[in-house]
Structures are given as structure tokens and as C-alpha cells.
Amino acid sequence: MPLYQSDSILLEAHYFGDHAEFMRLPCAQVSVGNGAIVVQGVELRHLQGLRWTPDFLSFDASGNHYRYPVGRPAFIGPDRAQFALL
């Protein structure tokens, strides 16, 4: 599983027309693989308060931009969230 050092993630949800929702959250690192993205160092209370399901998760690391289609997060530790890759 590749491990990326990133200081934040961006969650996006897109609806019909031009309506969209965005939320940027600070984090410590992001790993991608095995059908999921695991975000470490994120405050789960922000994710628990989401009233919408993200369509995409993106982040920047080492000068590159990564964007993945995801589903609703699962909480797998005190500061870890896992998003299924769609």
C-alpha cells in the first residue's frame, strides 16, 4: 500500500446541475491500496457529522495531485478513517 504524506484531504459530492459540496480536512498521511484509502490523523467528528456521501477524495503529495472515487467512510481507529474505492 503506497503511503503518502499529505497535510489535508478534500472530499467532494456532486449533484444534478451545478450543486456540489466540499470539505477539506487536515490529516497526517494517506495510504491507497487493497480497494480502500486509509486516512490517518483526521478528526473523525467532522466525518461523523457529514450529511452527504462523498463521491471523490483528493489530496496532494510530493508535488502530485491524486483524486479517487470513494464511498462513505468507516472509522477504524481513534484518528483513522477508511474509504472504499469505487
Phi and psi restraints in degrees (value plus and minus 20) as a CYANA .aco file:
   2 PRO   PHI     -82.8   -42.8
   2 PRO   PSI     118.4   158.4
   3 LEU   PHI    -132.5   -92.5
   3 LEU   PSI     106.9   146.9
   4 TYR   PHI    -137.0   -97.0
   4 TYR   PSI     116.1   156.1
   5 GLN   PHI    -108.0   -68.0
   5 GLN   PSI      94.4   134.4
   6 SER   PHI    -159.5  -119.5
   6 SER   PSI     124.5   164.5
   7 ASP   PHI    -112.9   -72.9
   7 ASP   PSI     -25.5    14.5
   8 SER   PHI    -183.8  -143.8
   8 SER   PSI     141.6   181.6
   9 ILE   PHI    -141.8  -101.8
   9 ILE   PSI     135.5   175.5
  10 LEU   PHI    -140.5  -100.5
  10 LEU   PSI     105.1   145.1
  11 LEU   PHI    -122.4   -82.4
  11 LEU   PSI     118.5   158.5
  12 GLU   PHI    -151.5  -111.5
  12 GLU   PSI     122.3   162.3
  13 ALA   PHI    -152.0  -112.0
  13 ALA   PSI     111.0   151.0
  14 HIS   PHI    -137.6   -97.6
  14 HIS   PSI     116.6   156.6
  15 TYR   PHI    -139.3   -99.3
  15 TYR   PSI    -199.7  -159.7
  16 PHE   PHI     -79.9   -39.9
  16 PHE   PSI     127.0   167.0
  17 GLY   PHI      54.5    94.5
  17 GLY   PSI    -165.3  -125.3
  18 ASP   PHI    -118.9   -78.9
  18 ASP   PSI     -13.6    26.4
  19 HIS   PHI     -96.1   -56.1
  19 HIS   PSI     111.4   151.4
  20 ALA   PHI    -169.5  -129.5
  20 ALA   PSI     137.6   177.6
  21 GLU   PHI    -145.2  -105.2
  21 GLU   PSI     125.1   165.1
  22 PHE   PHI    -157.0  -117.0
  22 PHE   PSI     127.0   167.0
  23 MET   PHI    -167.5  -127.5
  23 MET   PSI     103.1   143.1
  24 ARG   PHI    -121.9   -81.9
  24 ARG   PSI     111.2   151.2
  25 LEU   PHI    -147.2  -107.2
  25 LEU   PSI     116.1   156.1
  26 PRO   PHI     -87.9   -47.9
  26 PRO   PSI     130.1   170.1
  27 CYS   PHI    -173.7  -133.7
  27 CYS   PSI     156.9   196.9
  28 ALA   PHI    -124.2   -84.2
  28 ALA   PSI     -63.2   -23.2
  29 GLN   PHI    -179.5  -139.5
  29 GLN   PSI     142.2   182.2
  30 VAL   PHI    -153.5  -113.5
  30 VAL   PSI     113.5   153.5
  31 SER   PHI    -140.9  -100.9
  31 SER   PSI     123.0   163.0
  32 VAL   PHI    -146.5  -106.5
  32 VAL   PSI     109.2   149.2
  33 GLY   PHI     137.0   177.0
  33 GLY   PSI     150.2   190.2
  34 ASN   PHI      32.6    72.6
  34 ASN   PSI      16.6    56.6
  35 GLY   PHI      56.0    96.0
  35 GLY   PSI      -6.0    34.0
  36 ALA   PHI    -171.4  -131.4
  36 ALA   PSI     140.9   180.9
  37 ILE   PHI    -135.1   -95.1
  37 ILE   PSI     108.8   148.8
  38 VAL   PHI    -130.9   -90.9
  38 VAL   PSI     106.1   146.1
  39 VAL   PHI    -129.6   -89.6
  39 VAL   PSI     103.4   143.4
  40 GLN   PHI    -127.3   -87.3
  40 GLN   PSI     125.1   165.1
  41 GLY   PHI      62.1   102.1
  41 GLY   PSI       2.8    42.8
  42 VAL   PHI    -121.9   -81.9
  42 VAL   PSI     125.3   165.3
  43 GLU   PHI    -101.1   -61.1
  43 GLU   PSI      90.9   130.9
  44 LEU   PHI     -84.9   -44.9
  44 LEU   PSI     -46.2    -6.2
  45 ARG   PHI     -80.4   -40.4
  45 ARG   PSI     -51.8   -11.8
  46 HIS   PHI     -89.0   -49.0
  46 HIS   PSI     -61.1   -21.1
  47 LEU   PHI     -89.2   -49.2
  47 LEU   PSI     -57.4   -17.4
  48 GLN   PHI     -85.4   -45.4
  48 GLN   PSI     -46.4    -6.4
  49 GLY   PHI    -106.9   -66.9
  49 GLY   PSI     -22.0    18.0
  50 LEU   PHI     -81.6   -41.6
  50 LEU   PSI     112.2   152.2
  51 ARG   PHI    -123.1   -83.1
  51 ARG   PSI     -12.8    27.2
  52 TRP   PHI    -157.6  -117.6
  52 TRP   PSI     138.5   178.5
  53 THR   PHI    -118.3   -78.3
  53 THR   PSI     106.4   146.4
  54 PRO   PHI     -87.3   -47.3
  54 PRO   PSI     126.0   166.0
  55 ASP   PHI    -115.6   -75.6
  55 ASP   PSI     -52.4   -12.4
  56 PHE   PHI    -159.4  -119.4
  56 PHE   PSI     128.4   168.4
  57 LEU   PHI    -144.0  -104.0
  57 LEU   PSI     109.7   149.7
  58 SER   PHI    -152.8  -112.8
  58 SER   PSI     138.6   178.6
  59 PHE   PHI    -180.6  -140.6
  59 PHE   PSI     141.3   181.3
  60 ASP   PHI    -132.8   -92.8
  60 ASP   PSI     119.1   159.1
  61 ALA   PHI    -174.1  -134.1
  61 ALA   PSI     113.2   153.2
  62 SER   PHI      32.3    72.3
  62 SER   PSI      19.0    59.0
  63 GLY   PHI      59.6    99.6
  63 GLY   PSI     -15.0    25.0
  64 ASN   PHI    -134.4   -94.4
  64 ASN   PSI     130.3   170.3
  65 HIS   PHI    -128.3   -88.3
  65 HIS   PSI     111.2   151.2
  66 TYR   PHI    -140.9  -100.9
  66 TYR   PSI     118.3   158.3
  67 ARG   PHI    -163.0  -123.0
  67 ARG   PSI     106.7   146.7
  68 TYR   PHI    -150.6  -110.6
  68 TYR   PSI     122.9   162.9
  69 PRO   PHI     -96.0   -56.0
  69 PRO   PSI     111.6   151.6
  70 VAL   PHI    -156.8  -116.8
  70 VAL   PSI     152.2   192.2
  71 GLY   PHI    -135.4   -95.4
  71 GLY   PSI    -187.8  -147.8
  72 ARG   PHI     -82.7   -42.7
  72 ARG   PSI     122.2   162.2
  73 PRO   PHI     -96.3   -56.3
  73 PRO   PSI     133.5   173.5
  74 ALA   PHI    -132.9   -92.9
  74 ALA   PSI     124.9   164.9
  75 PHE   PHI    -118.6   -78.6
  75 PHE   PSI      97.6   137.6
  76 ILE   PHI    -137.4   -97.4
  76 ILE   PSI      -9.7    30.3
  77 GLY   PHI    -198.2  -158.2
  77 GLY   PSI     158.1   198.1
  78 PRO   PHI     -85.8   -45.8
  78 PRO   PSI     -43.6    -3.6
  79 ASP   PHI    -161.4  -121.4
  79 ASP   PSI      11.4    51.4
  80 ARG   PHI    -149.4  -109.4
  80 ARG   PSI     113.8   153.8
  81 ALA   PHI    -146.8  -106.8
  81 ALA   PSI     124.1   164.1
  82 GLN   PHI    -139.3   -99.3
  82 GLN   PSI     109.0   149.0
  83 PHE   PHI    -133.0   -93.0
  83 PHE   PSI     106.6   146.6
  84 ALA   PHI     -89.2   -49.2
  84 ALA   PSI     115.9   155.9
  85 LEU   PHI     -99.2   -59.2
  85 LEU   PSI     111.7   151.7
